[in-house]
Amino acid sequence: MKTDLKIGIAGCGIGGLALGAMLAAKGHHVQIFDQFAAPSPVGSGLVVQPVGQKVLRMLGVAGAVLAKGAQIAHMYGVESGNGRVALDVSYGARFGLAIHRASLFDALLAKALENGCEIVPSTTITAQDGGYFVDNRGVRLGPFGLLVDASGAGSKLSPLKSTPLKYGALWATVDWPEDTALPQDRLTQVYGGATRMAGVLPIGTLPQDATPKAAVFWSMRVQDYAAWRAAPLAQWQKVAADFWPEFAPLINQISSHEDLTMARYKHGTLKRKTQGNMAYIGDAAHCASPQLGQGANMALLDAYALATALGQHPVEQALKAYGHARRQHVFSYQLMSRVLTPLYQSDSSMLPWLRNHILAPLARTGLFQGC
């Protein structure tokens, strides 16, 4: 097995940095390309599940990440108005690690640089030409013994054909209020059937900031976003506060529409996660609604599987081993996402009833403990 491959990675996100750090630690020459002018994350809060935390420990960044994140023991949701329990999942003896993407990104970036990765900014990868990447100026970059697409759901390299979902969500990062009764070890959500959802996720602290933060989100049909932008912000804040009074101290910190980001979701899975000498990881290989809180997890697990395969096989066999290793888990997760998402975000009136009367009681038995 060749231990000094030249490897090109498109996308300097969670998956790209984790993979780069792993491969550089094994002696490979790794270049990570991204369109940003300087390394920076995109997004708000996320949850690293227990299995993803194992990858962080293996990378040697768990301590840094734990110091910045919040340990989530419970995911809990109720119907607005009547308080009927709609989500009740405990992690048991484990926990979910809720963290702002910037804090996780910083820890992974530091490790990737420490291990010898080269970060190449201001470079948008748009195509592959054999063993070369091609950027948006037509410049060929390489050659590489292995190419990896970690550039996300908007990848220009991946053949993934995904289906846009009807619902997305507004996201913002705010300070954790001192006067709130909301638990700091719980994801809390409130539902209005499946058409409306508000949530609060404690996410620890940001890089260079010791103030405890929360990620807040509000479910919204994609087609309604333009109308929301055109209306006064205070109008939405009143609607949201009436829907869930405990939401008010968080969203009242928001002063403009620009403080909220509209996240649009897609669902799709590549049948083959490799093509020639290219491997696809993270959202470039499979994307879904964040309802199961597994997006960062999936990218970390893809990176671990690919790095492990390259440590055991030559490139061609390693790519086959990677695809095989991830096939069953990705299939199971994507199936669950496709089935469960409409229970929380859809126009259905029947599915929320099934969620509240069947799924929630099953969850309390420990069926989904630890996710």
C-alpha positions in Angstrom: 0.0 0.0 0.0 1.3 3.4 -1.0 1.5 5.6 2.1 2.5 8.9 0.5 -0.4 9.5 -1.9 -1.1 13.0 -3.1 -4.8 13.5 -2.3 -7.0 16.4 -3.3 -10.2 17.2 -1.3 -12.9 19.6 -2.6 -14.6 21.2 0.3 -13.2 22.4 3.6 -16.2 21.5 5.8 -16.6 19.0 8.6 -16.1 15.9 6.4 -13.3 17.4 4.3 -11.3 18.6 7.4 -11.8 15.3 9.3 -10.7 13.2 6.3 -7.8 15.5 5.6 -6.6 15.3 9.2 -6.8 11.5 9.2 -5.0 11.1 5.9 -2.2 13.6 6.6 -1.5 11.9 9.9 -0.8 8.7 7.9 1.8 10.5 5.8 -0.3 11.4 2.7 0.1 14.8 1.1 -3.3 16.4 1.4 -4.6 19.6 -0.3 -8.1 20.8 0.7 -9.7 23.3 -1.8 -12.5 25.7 -0.9 -14.1 28.8 -2.4 -13.8 30.8 0.9 -11.1 33.6 1.0 -10.1 32.3 4.4 -11.1 29.2 6.3 -14.6 29.7 7.8 -17.6 27.6 8.6 -21.1 27.9 7.3 -24.1 27.2 9.5 -25.4 27.3 13.0 -25.8 24.6 15.6 -25.5 20.9 15.1 -25.5 17.7 17.2 -22.6 15.2 17.1 -24.2 11.9 18.1 -22.3 9.3 20.2 -20.9 7.4 17.2 -19.6 10.6 15.7 -17.9 11.4 19.0 -15.9 8.3 18.6 -14.4 9.7 15.4 -13.6 12.9 17.2 -11.8 11.0 19.9 -9.8 9.0 17.4 -8.8 12.3 15.7 -7.7 13.7 19.1 -10.1 16.7 19.1 -12.7 15.4 21.5 -11.3 17.4 24.4 -11.3 20.7 22.5 -14.8 20.1 21.2 -16.3 19.0 24.5 -14.9 22.2 26.1 -16.9 24.3 23.6 -20.1 22.3 23.2 -23.1 21.4 25.3 -23.9 17.9 26.4 -27.5 17.0 25.5 -29.2 14.3 27.6 -32.7 14.6 26.2 -34.7 15.5 23.1 -38.1 16.7 24.0 -41.1 18.2 22.1 -44.7 19.0 22.8 -47.7 20.3 20.9 -48.4 24.0 21.3 -51.4 24.7 23.4 -52.3 21.3 24.8 -48.7 20.3 25.8 -49.1 16.8 24.5 -45.7 15.0 24.2 -44.7 14.5 20.6 -41.0 13.8 21.1 -39.3 12.2 24.1 -35.9 10.6 23.6 -33.3 10.1 26.2 -29.6 9.4 25.5 -29.4 7.3 28.6 -25.8 7.0 29.9 -24.5 8.8 26.7 -25.1 12.2 25.3 -25.4 14.2 22.2 -22.8 16.9 21.7 -24.5 20.1 20.6 -22.1 22.7 19.3 -21.9 25.6 16.9 -20.4 24.6 13.6 -17.7 27.3 14.0 -16.4 25.6 17.2 -16.3 22.2 15.7 -14.7 23.6 12.5 -12.0 25.4 14.5 -11.0 22.2 16.3 -10.9 20.2 13.0 -9.0 22.9 11.1 -6.4 23.1 13.9 -5.9 19.3 13.7 -5.8 19.3 9.9 -3.1 22.0 9.9 -1.2 20.3 12.7 -1.1 17.1 10.8 0.2 18.8 7.6 -2.8 19.5 5.4 -2.5 22.3 3.0 -5.6 24.5 2.8 -6.1 26.2 -0.6 -8.6 29.1 -0.4 -10.4 31.1 -3.1 -10.6 28.0 -5.3 -14.0 26.7 -6.5 -13.7 23.2 -7.9 -16.1 22.7 -10.7 -15.0 19.6 -12.6 -12.7 16.5 -12.6 -10.3 15.7 -15.4 -8.8 12.3 -14.8 -6.5 12.7 -11.8 -7.0 16.5 -11.8 -9.5 18.9 -10.3 -10.5 21.8 -12.5 -11.4 25.1 -10.9 -13.9 27.8 -12.2 -11.1 29.5 -14.1 -10.3 26.4 -16.0 -7.1 25.7 -14.2 -6.2 22.0 -13.7 -5.0 21.2 -10.2 -3.0 18.0 -9.5 -2.4 15.4 -10.4 -3.8 13.4 -7.5 -3.7 9.7 -6.7 -7.1 10.2 -5.1 -9.8 12.8 -5.4 -12.5 13.4 -2.8 -15.7 15.4 -3.2 -16.6 16.8 0.2 -18.2 20.0 -1.2 -21.7 19.4 0.2 -25.2 19.3 -1.2 -24.4 22.0 -3.8 -21.5 20.0 -5.2 -20.6 20.7 -8.8 -18.8 17.3 -9.0 -21.3 14.9 -7.6 -23.7 13.1 -9.9 -26.2 13.0 -7.0 -29.8 13.8 -8.1 -31.6 15.0 -5.0 -35.2 16.1 -4.4 -35.8 19.5 -2.8 -38.0 19.2 0.3 -41.1 21.4 0.7 -40.1 22.6 4.2 -36.9 24.3 5.4 -36.2 26.3 8.5 -35.0 29.7 9.7 -31.9 29.4 11.9 -30.1 31.9 14.1 -27.5 31.9 16.9 -28.4 33.9 20.0 -27.2 34.3 23.6 -28.7 31.8 26.1 -31.1 33.9 28.3 -30.3 34.2 32.0 -34.0 34.2 32.9 -35.2 31.2 30.9 -36.5 28.0 32.5 -35.5 26.0 29.4 -33.0 23.2 30.4 -29.4 23.6 29.1 -29.0 19.9 28.6 -32.0 19.4 26.3 -33.1 20.0 22.7 -36.6 21.5 23.2 -39.2 21.7 20.4 -42.8 22.8 20.1 -45.1 21.8 17.3 -48.2 22.9 15.7 -49.1 19.7 13.9 -46.5 19.2 11.3 -46.8 22.6 9.6 -45.2 24.6 12.4 -42.2 23.9 14.6 -40.0 26.0 16.8 -36.8 24.7 18.5 -34.1 25.7 20.9 -30.8 23.9 21.0 -28.1 24.8 23.6 -24.8 24.8 21.7 -22.1 25.9 24.3 -19.8 28.7 23.3 -18.3 30.1 20.1 -14.5 30.4 19.4 -13.0 33.4 21.3 -16.4 33.9 23.2 -17.3 32.5 26.6 -21.0 33.5 26.4 -23.3 30.5 26.3 -25.3 30.3 23.1 -28.4 28.7 21.7 -29.4 27.8 18.1 -33.0 28.7 17.5 -35.0 27.5 14.5 -38.4 27.9 13.0 -39.9 25.6 10.4 -41.1 27.2 7.2 -42.3 26.3 3.8 -39.7 27.3 1.3 -42.3 29.0 -0.8 -43.2 31.2 2.1 -39.8 32.6 2.7 -40.1 35.6 0.3 -43.3 36.7 2.0 -41.6 36.4 5.4 -38.8 38.6 4.3 -41.2 41.2 3.0 -43.1 41.4 6.2 -42.0 43.3 9.4 -39.7 41.2 11.6 -41.8 42.1 14.6 -44.8 40.5 13.0 -43.1 37.1 12.9 -41.7 37.6 16.4 -45.2 38.1 17.8 -46.5 35.0 16.0 -43.7 32.9 17.3 -43.9 34.2 20.8 -47.7 33.6 20.9 -47.1 30.1 19.6 -44.4 29.4 22.3 -44.0 32.0 25.0 -40.6 30.6 26.2 -39.3 31.3 22.7 -39.6 35.1 23.1 -36.5 35.8 25.1 -34.4 34.2 22.4 -36.0 35.5 19.2 -36.4 39.0 20.6 -32.6 39.2 20.5 -32.9 39.1 16.7 -32.9 42.6 15.2 -33.2 42.0 11.4 -34.1 39.5 8.9 -30.4 39.1 8.0 -29.8 37.6 11.5 -31.8 34.5 10.4 -30.6 32.1 7.7 -33.1 30.1 5.6 -31.9 26.5 5.4 -33.3 24.5 2.5 -33.2 20.8 2.6 -32.9 18.0 0.0 -33.1 14.3 0.0 -31.1 12.0 -2.1 -28.4 9.2 -2.1 -25.8 8.2 -4.6 -26.0 4.5 -5.5 -22.2 4.5 -5.8 -20.1 6.6 -3.5 -17.1 6.3 -5.8 -16.4 6.8 -9.5 -13.0 6.1 -11.0 -10.5 7.6 -8.6 -13.1 9.9 -7.0 -14.8 9.3 -3.6 -17.9 11.2 -2.5 -18.5 11.9 1.2 -21.0 13.8 3.3 -23.8 15.7 1.6 -22.1 15.2 -1.8 -22.9 11.5 -1.4 -26.2 11.6 0.6 -28.3 14.5 1.8 -31.5 14.6 3.9 -33.6 16.7 6.3 -31.8 17.3 9.7 -34.7 15.8 11.6 -32.5 12.9 12.9 -29.6 15.1 13.8 -27.2 13.0 11.8 -25.7 15.3 9.1 -22.3 16.0 10.8 -22.2 12.4 12.0 -22.6 11.0 8.5 -19.7 13.1 7.2 -17.5 12.1 10.1 -18.3 8.4 9.6 -17.7 8.7 5.8 -14.3 10.2 6.5 -13.4 7.5 9.0 -14.5 4.7 6.7 -12.5 6.1 3.7 -9.4 6.8 5.8 -9.6 3.3 7.3 -10.0 1.7 3.9 -7.0 3.6 2.5 -4.9 2.4 5.5 -5.7 -1.3 4.5 -5.8 -1.4 0.7 -4.4 0.2 -2.4 -6.6 3.0 -3.8 -8.7 1.0 -6.2 -9.6 -1.7 -3.6 -9.9 1.0 -0.8 -12.6 2.8 -2.8 -14.6 -0.4 -3.1 -14.1 -1.1 0.6 -15.3 2.4 1.5 -18.4 2.0 -0.6 -19.2 -1.3 0.9 -18.5 -0.2 4.5 -21.0 2.7 4.3 -23.7 1.1 2.2 -25.9 -0.4 4.9 -25.7 2.5 7.4 -26.4 5.2 4.8 -29.3 3.2 3.5 -30.8 2.7 7.0 -30.4 6.4 7.9 -31.8 7.7 4.6 -34.8 5.4 4.9 -35.5 6.6 8.4 -35.1 10.2 7.4 -37.5 9.7 4.5 -40.1 8.0 6.7 -39.9 10.3 9.8 -39.4 13.8 8.3 -43.1 14.1 7.2 -44.2 13.5 10.7 -42.5 16.7 11.8 -42.5 18.8 8.6 -45.4 18.4 6.2 -48.9 19.6 5.4 -50.4 16.3 6.7 -53.0 16.4 9.5 -52.9 12.6 10.1 -49.1 12.1 10.4 -48.8 14.3 13.5 -51.4 12.2 15.2 -49.4 9.1 14.5 -46.3 10.8 15.8 -47.9 11.9 19.0 -49.9 8.7 19.8 -47.6 6.0 18.5 -44.0 7.2 17.8 -43.6 9.3 21.0 -44.8 6.5 23.4 -42.5 4.1 21.6 -39.6 6.5 22.0 -40.1 6.6 25.7 -39.5 2.9 25.9 -35.9 3.5 24.9 -36.3 2.2 21.3 -34.4 5.2 20.0 -32.1 5.8 23.0 -28.9 7.5 22.0 -29.9 7.9 18.4 
